[in-house]
Each structure stands twice: as structure tokens, then as C-alpha cells.
Amino acid sequence: MKNVVIVGSGTGGLTAGNLLVKKGHKVTIFESHSAPGGYTAGFWKKGFYFESGTLGYESSGVMNKTLEDIGVADQVRRVRKKDRWISPQSDFAFDSLDAFKQAVYAGFPESRAALDGYFAGIDKIYAVMEPFVVGPVPMQFRGFAAFKAMLPYITGGRKFFQILKKYKDKTSEDIAGEFFAPGTPIYRIFCEIGYPKMGIDSLGGFFLSVTKDYWHVADGMQQLANVLAGKFKERGGTLYLRAPVDKILTARGTAVGVESGGRRFEADVVISACDYKNTFLKLLDDPMSVPAAQLEKIRKAEVSQGIFTVYLGLAWPNAELEKHLKAYTVNYSPLAYDLDFDNPNDADHFQKCGFSLHSLSLINPKLAPDGKSSLMILAMSPTHWQDNWRKDDREAYKALKERVKSDLIGRAEAIVPGLRSAIEYQDAATPLTYERYTKNTDGATSAWSWNPRKKFYTGGIPKMTVATPVRNLLIGSCWVGQIGGIPNAIAAAYLCAKKIK
Ligand SMILES: Cc1cc2nc3c(=O)[nH]c(=O)nc-3n(C[C@H](O)[C@H](O)[C@H](O)COP(=O)(O)OP(=O)(O)OC[C@H]3O[C@@H](n4cnc5c(N)ncnc54)[C@H](O)[C@@H]3O)c2cc1C
């Protein structure tokens, strides 16, 4: 039996914790926040529930297998996403790639030939990735079952790597630019989907998840985290909340425990299930245990964009909100501006960008008080926007946050007329709020930059390594993969659990 300490109780930490206690190890999770979950969590305000990180998950095979292995599959109810996309040119809902294509072709009939060309590439990456995105991943199995789970990678792998090689460093903007004239609405559609300037594999994954395999947790993400935390404790694991780890302790290049609240906790293995940069740049007691060049690479690496979110509790019944939204999620973009997420100086960014409206009470009326409804408005932010949200001047920060909240509510009224008059509760989060609650650098929503030209994990073949230059320090978070996300957090957790015999 090993004595394992896990830093962080997001999906990665909770999954690793559960797999390890099930194997009979002594496991202690330290969580700095007052509730478990990290980016798979939520909060209640005045009877309204809001998600405090992701709104759902893709790659359902990975999540299903995890919940089954941990023995809680029957405790988590899921609901398939229901999206509507609105722009001045089109307004449509879809539940398949074909339906998505049909709607775009109908909105832009003059671009038929260019759309044919664009989708020919998407169809290829979609078909190649589908078998290994939708099912569980090989690291979730052992022995022959692992080999069986590997088969789609073996059969599709060659084609996948050929596509990666062909597109290499091309971003979604580059790919859109090959078919559509920059500066046109149709070009902007394909620049604005997913993360800014993402690579071909992320585009493939994006289309797969939005058209085929994206799920909400019917009772909210916090319920998923609570179920995982509950099972972990039931099996004998210890979860300390409000217990930030201040230091990861090392001796001669080997992790030997952590320090939290002035106390030392010994461990045979430490799993970092939290932000990668903080782990090496702030938590490690002896940075000399990592080669200087590696530390410099970690310091310089760019992270994924943060998000600005407005949380609204509405006096309206669900029926009134549904009349306007007609879906759980509405994605809106004016498609009128070229957005630059690498530019922190565009003061009008939040008056020009696309945004999503997401209603949890439409998914589950119990997530709002009787007869009332809720809405979240989400818009991606350029990193360090406006002097990093004027973070050094409290009043200026508050004023900027208030202005962006008000701007987004005003813009949402084009889709939900009268929205402002129905507000009973309102609040907002900047990327700095996300950072404060989860300690993810700059409020990075999904690990490292999604731009293939800014890779932290270099090399052609995406592979996952949980081992670090510090012996007995493993990575058990989504940061184990370039683009983060729940599937990567889970994959990291399984790899850690396999490594600890
Ligand atoms: C708005 C938004 C939308 C997203 N959408 C999607 C999506 O659609 N699909 C998808 O797959 N992913 C999505 N993601 C990303 C996904 O939620 C994350 O990649 C994933 O949940 C990360 O899990 P994790 O366990 O690696 O880390 P986190 O969830 O970040 O958990 C880390 C935990 O560690 C704790 N911690 C940090 N430092 C310390 C310390 N020193 N001591 C103790 N505890 C510490 C934190 O408080 C936190 O609880 C989204 C994220 C956001 C914010």
C-alpha cells in the first residue's frame, strides 16, 4: 500500500483518488476551495444554481467508463446538449454534422463551392477521429481489453497522423482562409468556432462533440463532483477542503510530501491534479530538481483563453425564457468583426465578440426556484485583456467587470427581449475570478494554448506522460494534454493510477 497525496479535487484528482483507494492505497486529497470539483463544479445563489466551470462534457465513452469503474454510473443523470446558432445570416438548431452543414449551406448559398472544399477536409478528420473520440481510451483498460481499445488507434492512426502532418501548424483561421475570403461572415464562422486559432485535430474534435457527443449533467456539475467525492470518502479516502497545498516537498529530486496550513504531510507519491505552471513555478520547494531549460519552457508557455461569464437569476418562468431561447444553449455571433484574441488592447472586444446563452433551469427546473429561470452568458476573453482586467486597481477592476456584464446583458436582449427587466440576481466572473477559485493560470479554461504554433508538448504525435523530472511527482490533471478538457484529466488520472503499484 502506498501513501498518496493528491493536490486538487477537480475531475482529475477525484478520478485518480477513487481509482487509487479502490486499489487499496492510502489517499489524501487537498483542495484549496470549500467544495470539490474544480472546473467541474457549481454554486447556488438565492436559489439559483450556476456552473462554475464547464457546462458539460464530450467523449462520453471516457466519462461513462470512469463512472462505471468507480461504481457511481447510476448516480449521474446526463442530458444531450440542445444548441441553437444565431447570426445575422442564419438561425438554426442541429443534432448531426449533416444538419449543421445543411444549415450553413442554406445561410450562405453563394459559398456552396467553398463550403464543399472546407467540409471535404472536415469530413476526413471527423471520420478518422470518430472511433477514438467517442469511445473510452486505452489507458482505461488493462490486458487484452486495452489492446482491443487500442484497435481504432492502430487502424485509424496512420491516416490521423497523415492529416496532422498535412495541416501541421495550420490554425482554424489558416484553414478557413484557404476557402473563404478573410473579413467575410462565412470566413468568420470558421474562425470563431471553438478556441481561437486551433489546429485541425481540435477542429475535428470540436465538430464531433458539437454534432454528436456533448452532454450536460442534469443535476449540475457539482453533483458529479459530489458523487465522486462521496464515493472516495466511503472507500476510506481523506478529502481536506479549504486546504491549499503551499509546497510540494522534495528530497534529492524526489517528492516526499506536501505542506499545507503549516503542517507537513509525508507521501510516497504526490499527484499534481492542479495547474501545471503553479506546480513547478510556485509549489515545488526546490526548483533545482527540474532542469532550468524545462522551467523556462514552462514559464513561457502560453495557456488557453479565459472566459467572462454573467450569472442571471430571472423572475420569469422557464416557459417565458424557452420562448426566446428555444434550446438549452444559444451561440450568437454578429460575424461582423475580425476578433484578435492575442490582442489585449481592443477595448471594444466584448461589444464585438460572439457569446453563448446557457440556461440550466431549462435543462432541469430544479436548478432554479419554483416558477423562475436562470441564464448564463459566456464570452471568451483575450488573455490579459485591458491590462489584465486592471487587476492592480480594485475600483477600476470592479468598474470594468460591471461594464462588460452590462454590455453582455444588453447584447443578449437582442435574443431575449426584456431580459434586463426580469433579472432578480446577477453576478459575473472574469478570468481572474476563475483563477482565484481554481488557481488555473490566468483563468485558463482548458490547459495550454490550443494554437498549434504555440505548443507546450512539441513533437508530431500527441502523447501523454504523467511522469515529471521530479521522481514520485506525477501529473494527474488535464494539463497532461495540450488542450486540457475532461477527457485528458481522466486519462491522466488513469495513467497515474496504473503507475502506482
Ligand atoms: C467555462 C469552461 C468551459 C469548459 N468547457 C469544457 C468542455 O466543454 N469540455 C471539456 O472537456 N472541458 C471543458 N472545460 C475544461 C475542463 O472543465 C477542465 O479541463 C477540467 O475540468 C480540468 O480538470 P482538472 O481536474 O484537470 O483540473 P481543475 O478542474 O482545474 O481542478 C484543479 C483543482 O485543484 C485545486 N487546486 C489548485 N491548486 C491547489 C493547491 N495549491 N492546493 C490545493 N488545491 C489546489 C483547485 O481549487 C481545483 O479544484 C471548460 C472549462 C471552463 C472554465
The ligand as a Tripos MOL2 file, in Angstrom:
@<TRIPOS>MOLECULE
LIG
   53    58     1     0     0
SMALL
NO_CHARGES

@<TRIPOS>ATOM
      1 C1        -16.1290   27.7960  -18.9290 C.3       1 LIG1
      2 C2        -15.4200   26.4910  -19.1860 C.ar      1 LIG1
      3 C3        -15.9000   25.6530  -20.1700 C.ar      1 LIG1
      4 C4        -15.2710   24.4360  -20.4110 C.ar      1 LIG1
      5 N1        -15.8050   23.6040  -21.3460 N.ar      1 LIG1
      6 C5        -15.3070   22.3500  -21.4730 C.ar      1 LIG1
      7 C6        -15.9340   21.4000  -22.3100 C.ar      1 LIG1
      8 O1        -16.9330   21.6870  -22.9430 O.2       1 LIG1
      9 N2        -15.3880   20.1560  -22.3920 N.ar      1 LIG1
     10 C7        -14.2790   19.7980  -21.6820 C.ar      1 LIG1
     11 O2        -13.8310   18.6550  -21.7740 O.2       1 LIG1
     12 N3        -13.6700   20.6830  -20.8820 N.ar      1 LIG1
     13 C8        -14.1630   21.9330  -20.7530 C.ar      1 LIG1
     14 N4        -13.5540   22.8330  -19.9130 N.ar      1 LIG1
     15 C9        -12.2870   22.4380  -19.3020 C.3       1 LIG1
     16 C10       -12.4820   21.3910  -18.2140 C.3       1 LIG1
     17 O3        -13.5100   21.7890  -17.3500 O.3       1 LIG1
     18 C11       -11.1690   21.2190  -17.4900 C.3       1 LIG1
     19 O4        -10.1430   20.9510  -18.4310 O.3       1 LIG1
     20 C12       -11.1970   20.0610  -16.4920 C.3       1 LIG1
     21 O5        -12.3940   20.0660  -15.7560 O.3       1 LIG1
     22 C13        -9.9870   20.1950  -15.6000 C.3       1 LIG1
     23 O6         -9.9740   19.1960  -14.6170 O.3       1 LIG1
     24 P1         -8.7010   19.0250  -13.7010 P.3       1 LIG1
     25 O7         -9.0520   18.0230  -12.6850 O.co2     1 LIG1
     26 O8         -7.5180   18.7930  -14.5360 O.co2     1 LIG1
     27 O9         -8.4380   20.4460  -13.0100 O.3       1 LIG1
     28 P2         -9.3870   21.5790  -12.2690 P.3       1 LIG1
     29 O10       -10.7930   21.2570  -12.5570 O.co2     1 LIG1
     30 O11        -8.7940   22.8330  -12.6750 O.co2     1 LIG1
     31 O12        -9.1200   21.2220  -10.7670 O.3       1 LIG1
     32 C14        -7.9720   21.6230  -10.0970 C.3       1 LIG1
     33 C15        -8.3130   21.6990   -8.6260 C.3       1 LIG1
     34 O13        -7.1260   21.9030   -7.9010 O.3       1 LIG1
     35 C16        -7.3700   22.8270   -6.8630 C.3       1 LIG1
     36 N5         -6.0900   23.4220   -6.5130 N.ar      1 LIG1
     37 C17        -5.2950   24.1850   -7.2880 C.ar      1 LIG1
     38 N6         -4.1640   24.4990   -6.6440 N.ar      1 LIG1
     39 C18        -4.2530   23.9190   -5.4310 C.ar      1 LIG1
     40 C19        -3.3820   23.8810   -4.2960 C.ar      1 LIG1
     41 N7         -2.2170   24.5190   -4.2780 N.pl3     1 LIG1
     42 N8         -3.7830   23.1840   -3.2050 N.ar      1 LIG1
     43 C20        -4.9710   22.5270   -3.1950 C.ar      1 LIG1
     44 N9         -5.8260   22.5470   -4.2360 N.ar      1 LIG1
     45 C21        -5.4660   23.2250   -5.3370 C.ar      1 LIG1
     46 C22        -8.3510   23.7920   -7.4690 C.3       1 LIG1
     47 O14        -9.0520   24.5120   -6.4850 O.3       1 LIG1
     48 C23        -9.2410   22.8490   -8.2770 C.3       1 LIG1
     49 O15       -10.3090   22.3690   -7.5060 O.3       1 LIG1
     50 C24       -14.1380   24.0690  -19.6570 C.ar      1 LIG1
     51 C25       -13.6650   24.9170  -18.6690 C.ar      1 LIG1
     52 C26       -14.2990   26.1150  -18.4250 C.ar      1 LIG1
     53 C27       -13.7790   27.0180  -17.3440 C.3       1 LIG1
@<TRIPOS>BOND
     1     1     2 1
     2     2     3 ar
     3     2    52 ar
     4     3     4 ar
     5     4     5 ar
     6     4    50 ar
     7     5     6 ar
     8     6     7 ar
     9     6    13 1
    10     7     8 2
    11     7     9 ar
    12     9    10 ar
    13    10    11 2
    14    10    12 ar
    15    12    13 ar
    16    13    14 ar
    17    14    15 1
    18    14    50 ar
    19    15    16 1
    20    16    17 1
    21    16    18 1
    22    18    19 1
    23    18    20 1
    24    20    21 1
    25    20    22 1
    26    22    23 1
    27    23    24 1
    28    24    25 2
    29    24    26 1
    30    24    27 1
    31    27    28 1
    32    28    29 2
    33    28    30 1
    34    28    31 1
    35    31    32 1
    36    32    33 1
    37    33    34 1
    38    33    48 1
    39    34    35 1
    40    35    36 1
    41    35    46 1
    42    36    37 ar
    43    36    45 ar
    44    37    38 ar
    45    38    39 ar
    46    39    40 ar
    47    39    45 ar
    48    40    41 1
    49    40    42 ar
    50    42    43 ar
    51    43    44 ar
    52    44    45 ar
    53    46    47 1
    54    46    48 1
    55    48    49 1
    56    50    51 ar
    57    51    52 ar
    58    52    53 1
@<TRIPOS>SUBSTRUCTURE
     1 LIG1         1 GROUP 0 **** ****
